[in-house]
Amino acid sequence: MYTAGLRRGEVARLRMEDVDAETGVLRIQGSKFHKSRWVPLSPSATRELHAYLHVRAAFVPRTEHNAMLLCRCAARGYTAEGLSKAIRDVMRGSGIWTNAPRVPRVHDFRHAFAVEALRRWYEEGRDVQSELPKLSMYMGHVSIASTTYYLRFMPAVVALASQRFASSCVELIDGGAA
């Protein structure tokens, strides 16, 4: 969810047939607004998917009764709510958030994915405006306006955008315009 920006329901509904482990691509079907899309995974996420599938095959024989990618038991996949609870339990059990006021929500992974993409583009000097439609499509949004929800004021990104503005408009800032 963190490395691909998927919604929890999308992850919970993934079936074995939606996974192309060789190419590292997931088929997201009938998502929000009944949209479907192909989601390529990063090389590291693809490696983790291979490792998971290897472990899954050892414990869950592949039959028509257990076609879900993520299984609670041999015959049943997760619901979106069940997946959220399982992830919260893992996070609480990790001990990382022992002093935090709350454990991150599952949706926070999706937000972190979008924010990290924006930060990375600024650091790489890419044209963020031309990248936003790609992020919107990748995340399964109806429009770019839906994607901008994730891109609210973020100090690190604002600092990078300010640096880019300053370097491209230095003559205006340094008194070139009287």
N, C-alpha and C positions, 0 to 999 in steps of 0.2 A: 504494500500500500504506500509506503514511504517512497520507494524508488521509482514507482510508476504512476503515482498520483491517482490511484483507483479509489472509487467509493467503496464503502464496506459492503454494500449490497452486491456490487459488481464482483468483488472477491468471493463473497459467499455463494454466488450463483455460478462461479466458474466450474465447468465440467472438464473431465479429462480430454474430451474431444475438442475443447477450446484452446488447448495448449499445444504449441509446436515447439517442443523442447530443443530440437536441433537448431532452429533459427532464432529461438528466444522471442517468440511472438505469441501474444495472447489475443484471442478473439473475444471481445466484449459484446455480448448480444443483448438486445432489448433493454438497454439501460434507461436512464432517466430520459424522458421525452421519447421513448421507444427508439432511441438511436443505437446503432451498432457501429463498432470500429475495431481496427486492428491496433494493438499496442505493442511496439517493440520494447524489449527489456534491455537494460544495460548488460554488458558482459558479466559483471559481478552478480547481477540478479539472475542471469541465465545459469551461471554456475551453481548458485544456491537452489534454483529450481531443479536442476539435474540432481543435486544431492537429496533434495526433498523427495523427488520421484523415486529415487533408488530406495530410500528408507520406506516410503509409502508402499512400494511394491513388495517389500519383505513382510509387512504387517497387514496389508489389505489386498487380498487377491482382487484382480480387476474382473468385475462382472457387471451386468446391466443394473444390478441393485446398488452398486456403489460407484456411480459414475461421477460423483462430485470430486473436484480436485482436493478440497480440504474436507476431511472427514472427522466427525466427532467419534464415530465408531465405524465398524466395518460396513454397516448398512445405511448410514445416515450422514449427510453433510450438515454444515452449520446454517442456522438462520442468520440474518444480519445482526440481530440482537445477541444471539449466542456467540457469534464471532467477536462482537464488541466486548462481551463479558470475558471471554477467554483471553483476549488481548489485555484487558485491564488486570486480570488476575496475574498474567505473566509479568506485567509492568510492576504491579505491587510486590510480587514475589522476588523481583530482581533486586530490591533494596535501594534502587537509585532514587526513588522519590520518597524516602522515609520522612524527610523534613518539609517536603513541598505541601502547599495547601491542598492541592488536588493532583491526581494522576492525569496526564494529558488525555484528551478525548481522542477517539479513533479518527475523527475528522481532522484533527490537528496534523496528522500525517499528510493528508492531502494538501492542506494549507502550506506546510513546510516544503512540500515538493514544488509548489508554484513559486513560493518566495525564493527558494534556492535556485530555480531556473532563472528567475529575473536577476538575482545577484550575480550569478555566473555569467550571464550575458553582458552585464555592465563591466565586469572585470575583464572579459575577453574583448571588449570594445565592439561588440556586435550591435547592430541596429535593432534596438529593443522593440520599436514600433512594428517592424516587419516580422519579428519573431512571435509577437503576441497572437496572431491568428493561428500559428502552428501549435502554440501551447493550448489555445482554446479548443482546437480540433482534437489534440492528443487527450485532453481531459474530458472530452465528450460534452462540451458546453454548446448551447444553442447559438450563442453569440459571444463576441469579444467582451461585451458588457458584463456577461456572467463571469468571465475570467478576471476582470478588473476588481471584483469583490475580494480576491485574494491578495491584491497588490496595494493594500492600504499603506498608510504611512509606516515605513520601516526604516529606522535610523541608518542601518548599514547601506541600504539601497539608496536612500536619499543622499548620503555622503558620496557614494560613487557617482550618482547622477550630477551632483553639484561639481565634483571634480571634472567630469566630462564637459559640463557647460563652461566651467572656468577655462579649461584648456582650449576649447573651440571658440570662445568669445573673449579671449584675453585682451585684444585691442579695445574692445568696448569697456571692459572692466577697468583697465589701466588708464582710462582717460582718453581713449581714441575718439569718443563722442563728447563734444563739448557742451 
